[in-house]
């Protein structure tokens, strides 16, 4: 798949597949991992992508966080090869990889990571927004995670639609489900939401297939 085709497949129509959250506490959740059949779906569909086999209890009780494997599943279904995007059970694995790729100027990297303050970080469909998953970390402190090279608790969402003032994203294990979240944008097209502690946007690049 070319990056352009991947861009289209990452867009899609997710309206019937996910619950919604607009970061204003107006949230509607349909299926959650507290339901046995959905927990089984998470186990067989998402966790298996990286070879993990958590128990249904671990999934339901938030002992096993499945958000990263959900992103990995979506990326794989969009046509990315494992060498192009590391399938992982931790978001920091691919966030760190593509931040490093941008810093090193890796020409064939499928994503490059940008700080939220950079004009290039204006999110588009197919991009990935990375956040710090630690409620004790402030937005300002979260920005320092861009330069971290070891593991850290994180979350990420894939941008599936963009408007002038906002982007819609999907992510896993949010409210125990696959959830659509809307991030507002400022007048310059940069992410305005701070409550989720975002610190990086992985921009999908139009690179030739490896």
C-alpha atoms as one frame of an Amber mdcrd trajectory, in Angstrom:
protein
   0.000   0.000   0.000   1.195   3.516  -0.675   1.001   6.100   2.100  -1.884
   7.693   0.200  -3.909   4.451   0.282  -3.065   3.955   3.941  -4.280   7.515
   4.582  -7.637   6.604   3.060  -7.945   3.335   4.969  -7.132   5.049   8.251
  -9.947   7.514   7.577 -12.912   5.212   6.996 -16.358   5.459   8.574 -16.060
   4.595  12.256 -19.403   6.074  13.321 -21.048   2.728  14.034 -17.977   1.057
  15.530 -16.982   3.311  18.381 -18.420   5.258  21.254 -17.841   8.996  21.415
 -16.089  11.455  23.684 -15.636  15.148  22.949 -13.545  15.887  26.075 -16.491
  17.897  27.473 -17.852  14.978  29.540 -20.576  14.244  26.974 -19.840  10.580
  26.392 -21.827   7.672  25.048 -20.439   4.165  25.473 -21.929   1.158  23.689
 -19.750  -1.919  24.346 -17.142  -2.225  27.085 -14.562  -4.793  28.090 -16.607
  -5.537  31.211 -18.828  -7.595  28.898 -17.398 -11.066  28.386 -17.993 -11.240
  24.623 -16.312  -7.888  24.028 -13.405  -8.834  26.285 -13.032 -12.005  24.205
 -13.034  -9.885  21.039 -10.285  -7.679  22.482  -8.281 -10.755  23.439  -8.606
 -12.541  20.089  -8.481  -9.526  17.772  -6.238  -6.903  19.349  -4.004  -8.722
  21.820  -3.158 -11.487  19.351  -1.520  -8.951  17.023   1.501  -8.860  19.323
   1.149 -12.424  20.626  -0.216 -11.444  24.040  -2.692 -13.737  25.801  -4.060
 -11.855  28.811  -6.909 -13.415  30.747 -10.408 -12.011  30.291 -10.266 -10.947
  33.924  -7.071  -8.963  33.347  -8.728  -7.194  30.416 -11.941  -6.419  32.279
 -10.205  -5.305  35.465  -7.730  -2.987  33.699  -4.734  -5.059  34.676  -3.883
  -5.467  30.994  -4.068  -2.184  29.068  -5.071  -2.971  25.494  -4.990   0.508
  23.957  -1.621   0.086  22.214  -2.493  -3.293  20.716  -5.736  -1.768  19.412
  -3.714   0.906  17.586  -1.347  -1.802  16.339  -4.286  -3.792  14.967  -5.686
  -0.766  13.123  -2.267   0.061  11.664  -1.771  -3.522  10.489  -5.227  -3.584
   8.900  -4.352  -0.350   7.079  -1.591  -2.251   5.293   1.562  -1.369   7.196
   4.260  -4.016   7.418   5.852  -4.792  10.799   9.150  -3.280   9.614   7.334
  -0.022   8.832   5.450   0.291  12.135   6.368  -1.617  15.297   3.350  -3.555
  16.550   3.538  -3.207  20.323   1.645  -3.413  23.602   3.074  -0.063  24.730
   2.484   3.249  22.954   5.915   4.610  23.838   7.498   1.978  21.577   6.195
   3.543  18.379   6.050   7.111  19.691   9.783   6.985  20.532  10.634   5.301
  17.250   9.081   7.975  15.073  10.266  10.886  17.195  13.775   9.480  16.746
  13.165   9.017  13.005  12.316  12.694  12.636  15.311  13.797  14.748  17.614
  11.611  12.654  15.999  12.616   9.370  15.186   8.990   8.487  13.914   9.478
   4.950  11.990   6.211   4.593  10.195   6.396   7.952   6.418   6.207   7.531
   5.847   8.676  10.368   7.803  11.591  11.821   7.117  12.931  15.315   6.595
  16.665  15.891   6.304  18.762  19.033   2.896  20.379  19.509   4.478  23.824
  19.233   5.736  23.152  15.710   3.597  24.252  12.765   4.155  20.839  11.156
   2.252  19.201  14.020  -1.142  20.347  12.713  -2.886  16.941  12.646  -4.347
  15.418   9.497  -6.201  12.183   8.797  -3.906   9.216   9.360  -1.733  10.995
  11.918  -1.338   9.773  15.500  -1.634  11.991  18.578   0.469  10.860  21.539
  -0.370  11.727  25.169   1.146  11.045  28.577  -0.916   8.566  30.601  -0.219
   9.931  34.062  -2.721  12.210  35.765  -0.007  13.590  38.040   1.874  15.056
  35.085   0.985  18.587  33.989   0.588  19.610  30.368   3.872  21.525  30.587
   5.671  18.521  32.067   4.188  16.281  29.357   6.048  18.263  26.708   9.368
  17.009  28.111   8.397  13.433  27.216   9.216  14.248  23.603  12.896  13.817
  24.458  12.581  10.705  26.606  14.335   7.642  25.225  13.171   5.017  27.742
   9.700   3.602  28.337   6.973   5.868  29.716   3.191   5.497  30.257   1.421
   6.838  27.197  -1.713   6.722  25.094  -2.333   7.499  21.441  -5.250   8.093
  19.100  -5.463   7.901  15.298  -6.922  10.918  13.474  -9.817   9.789  11.268
 -11.471  13.104  10.333 -10.530  16.787  10.312 -12.533  19.993  10.322 -11.375
  23.600  10.502 -11.500  23.716  14.290 -11.196  20.085  15.386 -10.067  16.550
  14.592 -11.869  13.297  15.379  -9.710  10.427  16.587 -10.174   6.823  17.640
  -8.358   5.011  20.396  -8.671   1.823  22.404  -9.254   1.105  26.106 -10.790
   4.554  26.622 -13.823   4.163  28.903 -13.129   0.416  28.513 -14.047   0.582
  24.833 -12.904   1.745  21.402 -13.711   5.412  21.621 -13.957   8.401  19.319
 -12.456  11.552  20.788 -12.571  15.086  19.399  -9.563  17.362  19.899 -10.145
  21.063  19.324  -7.679  23.055  17.217  -6.555  26.644  17.635  -6.612  29.266
  14.883  -3.282  27.983  13.594  -4.537  24.406  13.301  -2.553  23.151  16.294
  -3.997  21.002  19.095  -5.692  23.173  21.714  -6.808  20.466  24.181  -4.530
  20.164  27.192  -6.510  17.888  29.519  -5.270  14.704  27.846  -1.624  15.850
  28.152  -0.767  15.520  24.433   2.896  16.076  23.576   3.527  14.721  20.081
   1.862  14.313  16.697   3.164  11.531  14.476   2.645  12.811  10.941   2.005
  10.215   8.232   4.489  10.749   5.412   4.103  10.173   1.688   7.112   7.923
   1.348   7.648   5.256  -1.328   6.954   1.704  -0.223   9.945  -0.055   1.222
